Amino acid sequence: MNQTSFVEVNRYRFSAEALAEIEVNAYAANNWPLVYILSDGTTRRAYVGETTDTITRLGTHLKHPQKQSLTTVHLVSSERFNKSATLDIESSLIKYLSADGRFSLLNGNLGLSDHNYYQRDELYSRIFRETWDRLRTHGIAERSIEAIDNSDVFKYSPYKSLSADQQQGLIAIMRSLVDPDVKNIVVQGGAGTGKSVLAIFLFKLIHSDLEELDLREFSEEEKEIRELLRQIKQLYPLPRMALVVPMNSFRSTLKKAFRNVSGLHPNMVISPSELTQRRYDIALVDESHRLRKRVNLGAYYGAFDKACAALGLDKSTCSEVDWVIRQSSKAVFFYDPNQSIKPSDANAADFEDIKRSPGSQVMTLASQFRVRAGQHYVRFIDDLLNKRLSAEQRFHSSNYEFLIFDELSDMIKEIEHRNSSYGLARLVAGYSWPWISKNAPALHDIEIADVRLRWNSTNMDWINTKGAESEVGCIHTTQGYDLNYTGVIFGHEIRYDEELDQIVIEKDNYHDRNGKQAIAEPEQLKQYILNIYRTIMLRGIRGTFVYACDDGLRRYLKRHMESYKSNVIAFPEPAAPLQPYVNAVPLYDLRAAAGGFSALQLVEHENWVPVPNGMPVGKNIFACHVVGESMNKIIPDGAICLFRLNPGGTRNGKIVLVECADIQDGDAGSRYTVKEYQSFKTHTEDGAENLRILLKPRSTNPAIATIELSNKDDEHRYQVVGEYLGIIP
């Protein structure tokens, strides 16, 4: 790849004496826009900023009571920087360094929204990656961008920018916090509408110093937020605040998100029972639909009764919702009635009472931020599970995989492939099997045909636990979390009655004891179970795969979903037996990316595939899958393609399979991509000849970029291993 370096990262002592040394830096001396990082490796605290007046800005920081204790400054500079670019890179560094965990940041919240600018995607995203790599070299950052992208700490960072929808919600909440006539605030929104991000952003905002607040666009909304924050701080100079999270696992994850943020502490994230220990000025309740009442509490009955007694509440009529109201001056409930999943969840009527109260404000978040298919997919899932679709209505999306499988083994294999390519691909099932492996780890819980699986081995942060990719999660270990891909198993507790034309629940096959006890009405249990499947079908950012144990339910789902077609086994049976290198070639278990380079892969011979008459066969011919959209004008996503091994002669204008070989090793494998090859010879001023190589997409998506290789890259890092011959139909 083109090895031109766009970024310089220079390290200096952070002291008054060192300013003279920093003045020698050409970018600092000429008031060029740059980004800087102040840090101290002992206290593990840091601050990220951007400026066009480096010396003055650093001098100001040296007088700041917190920043003057930092010991090192790194200047990030580039001749390509402009004000928009440095603001964007500063913003990205704050987000990623906060989630990286190497340092606790002193920064306040960012501006409210991201903004586009010239060459942001095609140039400056690359510059940010180069910057990040340099900071890893300097020990400022530890983890890769890809690892951070998949981390929950990053997803729930208080440094995330807000959408217009979330901005309006933030302003409405802040107005209510300073309104003496408002006691309770209900923020309604479905799964993936950004309720948790908004709650955490608000929590950090209230704990930020006004002078540190970075509301950089100075729009009317941001001016109002600054004024509202000033009023909140007048009312609550040292605010007693809590983020109340009912679910143990999700609470543990949010504690991690608070750990590396200056001004926040993990003990600010509490369970409902901890509310009894003190009163709060402001209580934010995330996932408030999971607050409990005195039904099916198991071992929690004692703690529940004790808390009610301490608060002077009647245990038989109150719920944890009442605890929040009793123990806070202002309560903010982030609420989704469609994610109530069991009888112990507080009654919807409790929230309706709050919303009707004269001392309450209600607001709604509507935009969808999780699934790439957006609100259209959310509505489709609602209609699918509640039988509101017309007979021929099907879901289609060019940027979201939504497939129904006939064989569970195929779905597992595809989830494994997605996990290898993107990470965070997990199997999740309805509670249709007892959890016998909890006390007997050698046993399997789930047996479907010849597939044997185990439930999640832990309840705490299961998604991010080692080995989770080979287990099956449930609603309790996935609610509140994001996945890239979800493989959903509809169990034996839910079926489709084709005579009645309706979805039916089999209570005896539902093995969550606390999820069905004390339910008198079958429709209530049905609604809980449908809410469970709705919730887990809204976890996947990139896609959702579905398998149904019940044949009737599978047929119903197939009316409205695209069916998976296995490219490995779907070949028609050949008239003659397959003869290697006579009428068949090896299909390698290699997923070449029609995009950038794929994730690391160990390539193994997977199968033999028949080659149609008229296509070449021989020991130098092989086949593999090509996935992605960057070649979709020629090669559809998921196609099996034929290649000639190590082709000689000119490659110009041909489609080739390229291996990124410099990162190959026996444990990790290599990366692959398929592109159209073009090369040009150029000459430098001294007469030296260089070869410029372009790997070009052939896509309907104009945003997909060309990959550029240099002569040196071509020789030492990248190797053309195959020439495209066609698609095997």
Buried (B, 14 or more C-beta within 10 A) or exposed (E): BEEEEBBBBBBBEBBEEBBEEBEEBEBBEEEBBBBBBBBBBEEEBBBBBBBBEBBEBBEEBBEBEBBBEBBBBBBBBBEEBBEBBBBBBBBBBBBBBBBBBBBBBBBBBBBBBBEEEEBBEEBBBBBBBBBBBBBBEBEBBBBBBEEBBBBBBBBBBBBBBBBEBBBBBBBBBBBBBBBEEBBBBBBBBBBBBBBBBBBBBBBBBBBBEEEBBBBBEEBEBBEBBEEBBEBBBEBBEEBBBBBBBBBBBBBBBBBBBBBBBBBBEBEBBBBBBBBBEEEBBBBBBBBBBBBBBBBBBEEBEEBBBEBBEEBEBEBEEBBBBBBBBBBBBBBBBBBBEBBBBBBBBBBEEBBEEBBEBEEBBBBBBEBBBBBBBBBEBBEBBBBBBEEEBEEEEEBEBEEBBBBBBBBBBBBBBBBBBBBBBBBBBBBBBBBBBEBBBBEEEEEBBBEBEEBEBBBBBEBBBBBBBEEBBBBBBBBBBBBBBBBBBBBBBBBBBBBBEEEEEEBBBBEEBBBBEBBBEEBEEEEEBBBBBBBBBBBBBBBBBBBBBBBBBBEBBBEBBBBBBBEBEBBBEEBEEEEEEBEEBEBBBBBBBBBBBBBBBBBBBBBEEBBBBBBEEEBEBEEBBBBBBBBBBBBBEBBEBBBBBBBBEEBEEEBEEBBBBBBBEEEBEEEEBBBBBBBBBBBEEEEEEEEEEEBBBBBBBBBEEEEBBEBBBBBEBBEEBBBBBBBBBBBBE
